[in-house]
């Protein structure tokens, strides 16, 4: 694969969703992201939502290229 194709395939496409914390099942996996997103994420206003999505993408892109939390970026096996 060429360099351009590798960069396109390794791009991260985040989505933001509001969910009820009582409906989330605990798992053995966790990621500490509190300090990186504190006060920067807003889902109420569409313009802020777009900026929030960009922030999430940048943080996850940095983690992906640094090689942190490799299990988080792998396909699920089921």
NORRAKA-V611745 format. One record per pair of residues at least 24 apart in sequence whose C-alpha atoms are under 8 Angstrom apart, sorted by sequence separation. I is the first residue (numbers start at 1). J is the second residue. D is the distance in whole Angstrom. If there is no record, write none. Layout:
[[I,J,D] [I,J,D]]
This chain:
[[18,43,8] [16,43,8] [16,53,7] [15,53,7] [14,53,7] [14,56,7] [14,57,6] [13,57,7] [12,57,6] [12,60,7] [12,61,6] [11,61,7]]
